[in-house]
Amino acid sequence: MDETSAPELEQMEGMRRVPGGVFRMGSDSHYPEEAPSRLVTVEPFLMDETPVTNAMFRRFVEATGYVTVAERTPSQRDYPDADPEMLKPGSAVFTPTKGPVDLRDHYLWWRYIFGACWRAPAGPGSSIEWIEDHPVVHVALEDALAYANWAGKALPTEAEWEFAARGGLEAATYAWGESLNPDGTFMANYWQGRFPWENLGLDGYARTSPVGAFPPNPYGLYDLIGNVWEWTCDVFRAHAEAAAHACCAPAEPAAPGGRLHVIKGGSHLCAENYCSRYRPAARHAEPVDSSTSHLGFRCVIRAAGSGGRD
């Protein structure tokens, strides 16, 4: 279910109404895949106040018995070029390096860990017991869509997501204005220090943070920037050279058929010296079966007949 009647857009627990309108989407001043900026119209919709949390996702799994992509054994048919030893349930987990490394090789800090999944975000022996209010991670696009369908919602389009993240601040660099840390205040969970080895944690968090730990935007929405990347329902389209710059790509195995969707918002791994995508205009191409330790989602409800695509 991805539509609801217009009157219901005025009220829904845990969601905020985004008014819709015309805005300038994208940026001509940052990464090439964000250009060109252009005017886009978005209809009003409801959006979850926060990313879906571990507690929320657990309720979904308990109600449905759903098994996520990371918990299933990958098929040799889907990954004919993969090492058979790698075809076990698991997911990509960020592992900091011991010192400076070549930032062009993301395999230096991503590890495919057998047994890593939403229940065990760091791999076997870890759990969500003390982080139930953190965003759920290790969810592939299929998992996010399954949750949204169960909840009677949908994933946002890229345009809807970016419009919501901007909060009415037309063409601002960040979701809160032009300064990354206005008056010394951290507005989102991102990496401070030299990625991928020196994490100073000046914002108070080394990895994910509880949803709502940072100020909401003018629409009353939390964590649209930083913390975890968020899935959209849109297929990624850009120049080939932009799509090839996979700063946040997971480890092997790769997506069947190479299908890519847009993710938005950056994460706690975005740093000033690398992948500074903690901005509304920023976007990234993600394999649809990717289920990493810094990727989550939130949902929307839109009025019947509305879209929000550019």
N, C-alpha and C positions, 0 to 999 in steps of 0.2 A: 504494500500500500504506500503510495507516494503522494497522495493528494487528500485534502480534506475540505470541507465546506468553509467558505469565507468567514461566517460568523465565529467559528471556533478559533480563528486566528487571534482573537482578542484574549483568550484565556487558556492556559495549559500549565500545570504545575511543572516547575523545573525548566521552563522555556521562556524566552523573551521574544517580543514582537519586534521584528526589524521592518522599518517602514517602507522600504523600497524607494526607487528613484533612479535618476540618471547620474552616473559618476564616471570619472576617468580611471579606467582599469589599466594595470600594468605600469611599466616605467621605462623611460628611454635613457636612464642614467645609471643603471646597475648591470645585472647579468643579461646577456643577449636574449635568453629565452623569455624575458619579461617584456620585450619590445615587440611591436610598437605599442605605445599607450594609445588608448582609444576610448570613445564614449560608449557606455553600455547601459542599458535599461534593465532594472531588476524590479520585479513585482514584490509586494509585501509578503513576508513569510515569518514563521516561528523558527527559532533556533534554540537548541539546548544551551543552557547557561554555561555549561562546562563540557569538556570532553567526557565521554563515557568512562566511568571509573571501574576499577576492579570489582567493587561491590555490585555495581549495576550489571556488569557483564556476567558475574557469577550467578545472579538471579536468572538471567536469560538461559545460561547453561543448565541450571538446576531445573528450570521449567520445561526445557525442550530436549535435554540430552545431547545438545549440539557438540560436535567435535571439531575443533579448529584445524586449519590447514597445517599448522606447525605440529599438531599432535598426530597427524596421519603419516604413513610411510609413503614417501615419494615413489612414483612409478618410473621404471626404466624406460617405458614407452614415452612418457612425457619429457624425460631428461636423457635422451640417448647418448649424449656425450659426457655425462657425469660419471665420476668414479663410483662404481657400485658400493664401495665402502661408505660413501657419503649419503647414500639413499636410505637414511633413517630419519625418524621424526626428530625435528629440532628447529632451531631458528638462529638468526644472526644476532650476536650480542657484542656490544661495544666493549673493547678491552684497551685501556690506555697503554701507550707505549712507555718504555723506560726513559726515553729522551727524544730529541728532535729526529724526525724522519722525513722521507720524501713525501710531501703532501699530495703528490699525483697518484700514489698507490694506496687506495683505501683498504686493501686487503691487509695492510699492516696493523690496523686497529679493529677490523671486524673479524670475528670468529664464528663459524657455524658450530654451535654447541648442541650436541645430541641431548634431547630432553628439555631444552629451553622452550618455554611456551608461556601463555598468559598466566598460568598457575605458578610457574617457576621461572620468573623473568630473567634470572641470572644463570639458569641451568639447574640440574639436579641438586637438591639440598636447599634451594631457595624457595620462598613462598611469598604470597601476598598478605600474609597474616597481619603485618604491621603497616601495610600500605594500601588498605582497602579504599582510601579516599584519593589515591593517585590514579592517573589515567591508565586504563588497560593498554597493554602493549603486546607485541607479537600477534597482531591481528592482520591477516591478509584482506584484500578487498572483498573476497567472498564472505569472510567472517563478518565484516562490517555491514555488508548488505543483508546478511541473515539476521543480525541483531536489529537492524532498522526495520526490516519487514515484520519481525516479531513485535516490535514496539509500535507498529502502525505509523512509521515515519519513513524518511528517505535520507540518503546522503545529499549534501548540498552540491550544487554546481560550483564550478570554480568562481564564477561571477558572484553568486550568492555569498560564498564564503568570503571573498575579498571585500565585497560591499559591507558585510557585517563587521569584518575586522577593522575597517577604516572608521567605523563609528560616526560617520558624518564629517570626518576631517578630510576634506577634498585634497587629494594629491600629496598629503603629508608623507614624509619618508617613513616614519614609524607610526604605529597605531595610536600613539599619544602625542605626536608632534614631530619636531625636527631634532630634538636632543635625545640621544640614546638613554641617558640617565639624568633626567631633569632634576636639578638641585641635588644631585648625588643619589637620587632614589632609583633603585632597580625596579623596573616596571614589568619584567618578565624573567623567566628562568632560561638563561643561556650560559654559554661557557665564558668564564673570565680566565685569562691566562693564555699560554701558548699551546694551542691544540696540536696534537692529541695527547700530550704527556703532562702538561702543567695545568691543573684545574684548581684555581685559587678559591673557588666556591664563595666569592664575595657576596653573591645573592642569597647565600644560606643553603644552597643545595648542590650536591655533586652530580646527582642523576635526576630522576623525575621529582616533582614536588606535588604536594597535595593540591587538588584543584581549588581555585579561589585563593591561593596564597599571595597573589599579586592583585593590584587594583583592577576593577572591571573597566571596560570602555564605556563610552556614553550610552550605548544600547544595553548596558547591564550584563555584558558577556565577559566571561573570564577565560584566560589562557589561550586566546586565539593566536598569540605570539609566544614562541618558545615552548618549553616543557616537552611536548611531543608534536611531531608532524601529524597532519590530519588528512585522511582520505577525502577526495571529492568523487563525484560520479562521472567526471569528464575524462575522456581519453586525452592523453598528452599529444599535442601537436606543436612542433617548433622546427627551426632549422636543424639539420642533421648535426652540425657542430655543437649546438646548444644541448641537444639530447645526449650527446656523447660525454658531456662534462658531468659525470655521475659522482658528485661529491659525497652523496649519502647512500651510495649503492650498497646493498648487502653482499655477503659472501655467496659462493656457489651453493646450491644449484640455481641457475637462472630461470626466469619465467618461461613456461612453454609458449612458443610462438613469439616471444619477445614483446608481448602486449604491455603497454605502459599506461598508467593513469596519473592524473595530476594530484600531487599532495601539496599542502599549503602550511605556512606558519612558522617553519623552522622548528628547532628543538633545543633541548639542553646541551646539545653538542655543537650548535652553531657558535662560531667564534669570530672575533674581529680579524684574526689572521687567516681564517679559513671558513668558507661557506657562511658569509654574513647574511643569512636569509631570514633573519628575525624581523621581517617587514611584510606588510600586507600584500605588496606587489610580487613578492618572491614566490617562486613555484619550482617544483622539481618533478622529474619523470621517475615514476616508481613502478617496477614490475608488479603485476597484479597479484602474484602469489607471494610477494615479499611480506615478511612478518618479523620485523626487527624490534630491538629493545628501545627504539625511540619513535615508534609510529603507532598512532591511535586514530580516533575519529570522534565526531559528534554528528547529531542528526538534525533534520529540519522537517517542518510540515509546511506545505505550501497550499495556497488556494487552488481550487479546481481550475485548470486551464492556464495557470501561470507557469513560467519557465525560469528565466533568469540566466539563460545562456547567451553568450555574445556571438 
